[in-house]
């Protein structure tokens, strides 16, 4: 299908970190026919999201743009690309770290190569950055479309997308560059991130816990006595947080765990909401309140108690781990 389109239109391929965000920055611009999220530049055939995002392949998360060169130039696409990234970061983009999230321009021909090099040189001379521009300009080799659920992600999962983006650091970044203060003007849909919109995704209790840092009632919540095998994920972002293997009966009336399943998916923060300070546990991707960390857990398992709110979690039973994005965790229950 893409080959048929290329008879009439041209294509441009960029890597700019998370493809949900780079796709959004180009989508619906005049002259752009289609934006496809995918994986570019690697040697592995038919890569999957789980492998690319974890750095197991040589691909980068990327977008491929099908465009009408009579309505929008390649130079303009390059301008939009520079505006959507931090071209000085050689280790990733914003909250996403690793080679798979680094930036690159893949040129299709000599004309694109010359325009990309000229655009990069102009950016270096502009004085907008006090660091070296590290974005690579390399020949196009391969591009594989990502799984369907990643395409037009911001349209299909508006709230999750906005939460991710608002906490990723992307939208705040241009504020540090004086000449780029006008970038990332909020689309109307981004101004609708409010309780009414959240209501379509969260129950009132889930909203109150995750967004207002409230605590649900002890012994009167969904998972405090759940004994099924499986994993617990963030109710908003879907990121894996805890495993039933590490769950224990703390006698407190809330689901308690001795350790996280994926440590990088949570962050710790000092909480001075009570007379004595506590350590709050938040979801890294969604920046939502999950619960608190205490030092009264089982001594033989490290002595920690991650005391969570059921309303901040979603339980995925063991039998549902056999396929889909959580399938790699099924091995933990064999």
C-alpha positions as CSV (number, residue, x, y, z in Angstrom):
1,X,0.0,0.0,0.0
2,X,2.8,2.4,0.9
3,X,4.6,1.7,-2.4
4,X,1.5,2.6,-4.4
5,X,1.2,5.8,-2.5
6,X,4.9,6.6,-3.2
7,X,4.1,6.8,-6.9
8,X,2.4,10.1,-6.1
9,X,3.7,11.2,-2.7
10,X,7.1,11.2,-1.0
11,X,8.2,9.9,2.3
12,X,10.4,11.1,5.2
13,X,11.6,9.0,8.1
14,X,12.6,10.4,11.5
15,X,13.5,9.0,14.9
16,X,12.5,11.4,17.7
17,X,12.1,9.3,20.8
18,X,8.6,8.0,21.7
19,X,6.7,7.6,18.4
20,X,3.4,8.5,20.1
21,X,4.6,12.1,20.5
22,X,6.5,12.5,17.2
23,X,3.5,11.1,15.3
24,X,1.3,13.7,17.1
25,X,3.6,16.6,16.2
26,X,3.3,15.9,12.5
27,X,-0.2,14.5,12.2
28,X,-2.9,16.6,10.4
29,X,-0.4,19.2,9.2
30,X,-1.3,20.6,5.7
31,X,0.3,18.5,3.0
32,X,1.0,15.5,5.3
33,X,-1.0,12.5,4.0
34,X,-0.2,10.0,6.7
35,X,2.1,9.5,9.7
36,X,3.0,5.9,10.6
37,X,4.6,4.9,13.9
38,X,7.2,2.2,13.6
39,X,10.8,0.9,13.9
40,X,13.7,2.1,11.7
41,X,17.3,1.5,10.9
42,X,17.7,-2.0,12.5
43,X,18.8,-5.3,11.1
44,X,16.2,-7.5,12.8
45,X,13.1,-8.4,10.7
46,X,9.6,-7.7,11.9
47,X,10.6,-6.3,15.3
48,X,8.0,-6.2,18.1
49,X,7.4,-3.3,20.5
50,X,8.5,-5.3,23.6
51,X,11.9,-6.0,22.0
52,X,12.5,-2.5,20.5
53,X,11.4,-0.5,23.6
54,X,13.6,-2.7,25.9
55,X,16.7,-2.2,23.6
56,X,16.9,-5.8,22.5
57,X,17.1,-4.8,18.8
58,X,19.1,-2.3,16.7
59,X,15.9,-0.4,15.7
60,X,14.8,3.0,16.9
61,X,11.3,4.0,17.6
62,X,10.5,6.2,14.5
63,X,7.8,7.7,12.3
64,X,7.4,7.6,8.6
65,X,5.7,10.5,6.9
66,X,3.9,10.2,3.6
67,X,3.6,13.8,2.3
68,X,2.7,15.9,-0.8
69,X,5.8,17.8,-1.7
70,X,3.8,20.4,-3.6
71,X,2.0,21.4,-0.3
72,X,4.8,20.9,2.2
73,X,8.5,20.8,1.7
74,X,11.1,18.4,3.1
75,X,12.8,21.4,4.7
76,X,9.5,22.3,6.5
77,X,9.3,18.7,7.8
78,X,12.9,19.1,9.1
79,X,11.9,22.3,10.9
80,X,9.0,20.4,12.5
81,X,11.3,17.6,13.5
82,X,13.8,19.8,15.2
83,X,11.1,21.6,17.1
84,X,9.8,18.2,18.5
85,X,13.1,16.9,19.9
86,X,16.1,17.7,22.0
87,X,18.9,17.3,19.4
88,X,21.7,17.6,22.0
89,X,20.7,14.4,23.9
90,X,22.7,11.4,22.8
91,X,21.3,9.0,25.3
92,X,17.6,9.2,24.5
93,X,14.7,11.7,24.5
94,X,13.3,13.2,27.7
95,X,11.9,10.4,30.0
96,X,12.8,7.6,27.5
97,X,16.4,6.5,27.7
98,X,18.4,4.2,25.5
99,X,19.7,3.9,22.0
100,X,16.2,2.9,20.8
101,X,15.0,6.4,21.7
102,X,17.8,8.5,20.3
103,X,17.3,10.8,17.3
104,X,18.0,10.3,13.6
105,X,17.1,11.6,10.2
106,X,17.0,8.8,7.5
107,X,17.5,10.3,4.0
108,X,16.0,8.6,1.0
109,X,18.2,10.3,-1.6
110,X,21.0,12.8,-2.1
111,X,18.6,15.7,-2.2
112,X,17.2,14.8,1.2
113,X,20.7,14.2,2.6
114,X,21.8,17.7,1.5
115,X,18.7,19.4,2.9
116,X,19.1,17.5,6.2
117,X,22.8,18.5,6.5
118,X,22.0,22.1,5.6
119,X,19.2,22.2,8.1
120,X,21.4,20.7,10.9
121,X,24.2,23.2,10.1
122,X,21.8,26.1,10.2
123,X,20.6,24.9,13.6
124,X,24.1,24.6,14.9
125,X,24.9,28.2,13.8
126,X,21.7,29.6,15.2
127,X,23.0,29.6,18.8
128,X,19.8,28.1,20.1
129,X,21.8,25.4,21.9
130,X,25.0,25.6,23.9
131,X,25.6,21.9,23.3
132,X,26.6,19.8,20.3
133,X,23.8,18.7,18.0
134,X,24.1,14.9,18.0
135,X,21.2,13.9,15.8
136,X,22.5,11.5,13.2
137,X,21.8,11.9,9.5
138,X,22.0,8.4,8.0
139,X,20.8,6.6,4.8
140,X,17.4,5.0,5.0
141,X,17.5,1.2,5.2
142,X,14.5,-0.4,6.8
143,X,11.2,0.7,8.4
144,X,8.6,-1.6,9.9
145,X,5.2,-0.3,11.0
146,X,4.5,-0.7,14.7
147,X,1.6,-2.8,16.0
148,X,-1.9,-1.4,15.2
149,X,-2.6,-0.3,18.8
150,X,0.4,2.2,18.5
151,X,-1.0,3.9,15.4
152,X,-2.8,7.2,16.1
153,X,-2.3,6.4,19.8
154,X,-3.2,9.9,20.9
155,X,-6.6,9.6,19.2
156,X,-7.3,6.1,20.6
157,X,-6.0,6.7,24.1
158,X,-6.3,10.4,24.6
159,X,-6.1,10.6,28.4
160,X,-3.2,8.1,28.7
161,X,-1.3,9.9,25.9
162,X,-1.8,13.3,27.6
163,X,-0.7,12.1,31.0
164,X,2.4,10.5,29.4
165,X,3.2,13.6,27.4
166,X,2.6,16.0,30.2
167,X,5.0,14.1,32.5
168,X,7.6,13.2,29.8
169,X,9.4,16.6,29.9
170,X,8.7,17.3,26.2
171,X,6.4,20.2,26.6
172,X,8.5,21.9,29.2
173,X,11.7,21.6,27.3
174,X,11.2,24.5,24.8
175,X,10.7,26.9,27.8
176,X,14.5,26.6,28.4
177,X,15.3,27.9,24.9
178,X,14.5,31.6,24.5
179,X,13.9,31.5,20.7
180,X,11.7,28.4,21.0
181,X,9.1,29.8,23.5
182,X,6.3,29.6,20.9
183,X,6.8,25.8,20.3
184,X,4.4,23.2,21.5
185,X,1.3,25.4,21.7
186,X,-1.3,23.3,23.3
187,X,-3.9,21.8,21.0
188,X,-7.5,22.3,22.2
189,X,-7.7,18.7,23.2
190,X,-4.7,19.1,25.6
191,X,-6.6,21.8,27.5
192,X,-9.3,19.4,28.2
193,X,-7.3,17.3,30.6
194,X,-9.7,17.6,33.6
195,X,-11.8,15.6,35.8
196,X,-14.6,15.4,33.3
197,X,-12.3,13.8,30.8
198,X,-10.8,11.5,33.4
199,X,-14.2,10.3,34.2
200,X,-14.3,8.3,31.0
201,X,-11.2,6.4,32.1
202,X,-11.4,6.4,35.9
203,X,-14.0,5.9,38.6
204,X,-14.4,8.8,41.1
205,X,-12.4,6.8,43.6
206,X,-9.7,6.0,41.2
207,X,-9.5,9.6,40.2
208,X,-9.4,10.8,43.8
209,X,-6.6,8.3,44.7
210,X,-4.4,8.7,41.7
211,X,-4.8,12.5,41.0
212,X,-5.6,13.9,44.5
213,X,-3.3,11.6,46.5
214,X,-6.2,10.3,48.6
215,X,-6.2,6.9,50.4
216,X,-9.0,4.4,50.0
217,X,-10.6,2.6,52.9
218,X,-8.7,-0.3,54.5
219,X,-10.4,-3.7,54.1
220,X,-12.8,-2.2,51.7
221,X,-11.0,-2.2,48.4
222,X,-10.6,-4.5,45.5
223,X,-7.3,-6.3,46.0
224,X,-6.4,-6.2,49.7
225,X,-7.2,-9.9,50.0
226,X,-6.8,-11.0,46.4
227,X,-4.9,-14.3,46.4
228,X,-4.9,-15.0,42.6
229,X,-1.6,-15.3,40.7
230,X,-0.8,-12.5,38.3
231,X,0.7,-9.0,38.1
232,X,-0.6,-5.6,39.1
233,X,-0.2,-2.7,36.6
234,X,-0.7,1.0,36.8
235,X,-4.4,1.8,36.2
236,X,-3.6,4.7,33.9
237,X,-0.4,3.9,32.0
238,X,-0.7,0.1,32.1
239,X,3.0,-0.2,33.2
240,X,3.8,-3.3,35.3
241,X,4.3,-2.5,38.9
242,X,4.0,-5.5,41.2
243,X,3.7,-9.3,41.2
244,X,1.5,-11.6,43.3
245,X,4.7,-13.5,44.0
246,X,5.8,-10.5,46.2
247,X,2.4,-9.8,47.7
248,X,1.8,-10.6,51.4
249,X,-0.9,-10.2,54.1
250,X,0.3,-7.2,56.1
251,X,-2.8,-7.0,58.2
252,X,-3.4,-3.4,57.2
253,X,-6.3,-3.9,54.8
254,X,-4.4,-2.7,51.7
255,X,-2.5,-4.7,49.1
256,X,1.1,-4.9,50.2
257,X,4.3,-6.0,48.4
258,X,7.8,-6.7,49.4
259,X,9.3,-5.2,46.2
260,X,8.3,-3.8,42.8
261,X,8.1,-6.0,39.7
262,X,9.8,-3.3,37.6
263,X,11.7,-0.8,39.7
264,X,12.1,1.8,37.0
265,X,8.3,2.1,36.7
266,X,7.9,3.7,40.1
267,X,9.4,6.8,41.8
268,X,9.8,7.6,45.5
269,X,9.0,11.0,46.9
270,X,9.0,12.5,50.4
271,X,5.5,13.1,51.7
272,X,5.0,15.6,54.5
273,X,1.2,15.4,54.5
274,X,1.1,14.0,58.0
275,X,2.9,14.9,61.2
276,X,5.7,12.6,60.4
277,X,7.3,12.4,56.9
278,X,6.6,9.3,54.7
279,X,7.9,8.0,51.4
280,X,5.2,8.2,48.7
281,X,5.3,5.8,45.8
282,X,4.2,7.2,42.4
283,X,3.9,5.8,38.9
284,X,6.8,7.1,36.8
285,X,4.9,7.2,33.5
286,X,1.6,8.6,34.7
287,X,2.9,10.4,37.7
288,X,-0.1,9.2,39.7
289,X,-0.2,8.4,43.4
290,X,0.0,4.7,44.2
291,X,0.6,4.5,47.9
292,X,3.5,4.6,50.5
293,X,6.6,2.7,51.4
294,X,7.2,1.5,55.0
295,X,10.0,-0.4,56.8
296,X,7.7,-2.9,58.6
297,X,7.7,-5.6,55.9
298,X,8.9,-9.3,56.3
299,X,12.4,-9.2,57.6
300,X,13.4,-12.3,55.5
301,X,12.4,-10.5,52.3
302,X,14.1,-7.2,52.9
303,X,11.9,-5.6,55.5
304,X,10.0,-3.3,53.1
305,X,6.2,-2.9,52.7
306,X,4.9,-1.2,49.6
307,X,1.5,-0.4,50.8
308,X,-0.6,0.4,47.7
309,X,-4.2,1.6,46.9
310,X,-6.2,-0.9,44.9
311,X,-7.8,2.0,43.1
312,X,-4.4,2.8,41.5
313,X,-3.9,-0.7,40.2
314,X,-5.3,-3.1,37.7
315,X,-4.8,-6.8,38.2
316,X,-3.8,-9.0,35.3
317,X,-4.5,-12.7,36.1
318,X,-1.8,-15.3,35.2
319,X,-3.9,-16.9,32.5
320,X,-4.2,-13.5,30.7
321,X,-0.4,-13.1,30.5
322,X,0.0,-15.8,27.8
323,X,-0.4,-13.2,25.0
324,X,-0.2,-9.5,24.6
325,X,2.1,-6.9,26.0
326,X,2.6,-8.7,29.4
327,X,3.4,-12.1,28.0
328,X,7.0,-12.0,29.1
329,X,5.9,-12.2,32.7
330,X,4.2,-15.6,32.3
331,X,7.5,-17.3,32.9
332,X,7.4,-16.0,36.5
333,X,4.5,-18.3,37.3
334,X,5.7,-21.6,35.8
